[in-house]
Amino acid sequence: MNNDANALSFVTDVRITISTMLSSTRTEMVRMLMCIFRFFTGFPVRIFQIFLFKQLITEVK
């Protein structure tokens, strides 16, 4: 019973997170991804940032 409740709450959390990500703007999503990326690698991700930035600019045009 308890495991089922935990699994259900986990699924709900994931669903909320996904819907929040989808509702947030592309810039916010990129910023969040950058934070996650920086957190996991620990390296300066300047090149990655520039690449993403260029992609965003080309998509906006």
ABEGO torsion letter per residue (X at the ends): XAAAAAAAAAAAAAAAAAAAAAABBAAAAAAAAAAAAAAAAGBBAAAAAAAAAAAAAAAAX
